[in-house]
Amino acid sequence: KQEVTQIPAALSVPEGENLVLNCSFTDSAIYNLQWFRQDPGKGLTSLLLIQSSQREQTSGRLNASLDKSSGRSTLYIAASQPGDSATYLCAVRYNFNKFYFGSGTKLNVKP
Amino acid sequence: DAGVIQSPRHEVTEMGQEVTLRCKPISGHDYLFWYRQTMMRGLELLIYFNNNVPIDDSGMPEDRFSAKMPNASFSTLKIQPSEPRDSAVYFCASRGQGGSEAFFGQGTRLTVV
């Protein structure tokens, strides 16, 4: 069974701090991995997509890395801002179509 | 494109009633997914379609749930009869071919009383 785990479940940091969110998966034969952001009561917003052949992807202050051999991905957020407060979800796509979500990390950035 | 569009955004219904959730995927996307999100179970895949054809419905919890995709621009998820334990947020997502990104709608918050 493919399992996706996100640690920590919740994180609170002061504004300006750099932080790392973790995502681990049990089966290394992934197709790709996608990071999402979800604001309370809202849908999921795609942040970054990493193909299995890639090591990292960057968008603005966000950087996502992928290490298939160890079954891990990290989302690095530089110079965090209160507007970054949300739940961050990783989704791992194993076969061609289905993808599995972690339970998310709830981030609170304090002004 | 306006993204994935779901309706209604909120639905409150009485137990036993039929509920129909609607989704319009992004134009040109070949895959459509229905997810359910609850606090206890997180995001669960219910069913997905490829080119309007249901491919995997193993996540549909019971026969009370059914989904259709009559054309490339419209899908429905129906619950009949609804029960309080069906209360959740239901998301629709779509994506194109290959390794492309998946995009989600804003969700439908269903409350069955």
HADDOCK unambig.tbl for C-alpha pairs under 7 A between the chains (distance, minus, plus):
assign (segid A and resid 42 and name CA) (segid B and resid 106 and name CA) 5.66 0.50 0.50
assign (segid A and resid 43 and name CA) (segid B and resid 104 and name CA) 6.42 0.50 0.50
assign (segid A and resid 43 and name CA) (segid B and resid 105 and name CA) 5.88 0.50 0.50
assign (segid A and resid 43 and name CA) (segid B and resid 106 and name CA) 4.05 0.50 0.50
assign (segid A and resid 43 and name CA) (segid B and resid 107 and name CA) 5.82 0.50 0.50
assign (segid A and resid 44 and name CA) (segid B and resid 104 and name CA) 5.70 0.50 0.50
assign (segid A and resid 46 and name CA) (segid B and resid 103 and name CA) 6.66 0.50 0.50
assign (segid A and resid 49 and name CA) (segid B and resid 101 and name CA) 6.51 0.50 0.50
assign (segid A and resid 101 and name CA) (segid B and resid 43 and name CA) 6.36 0.50 0.50
assign (segid A and resid 103 and name CA) (segid B and resid 42 and name CA) 5.76 0.50 0.50
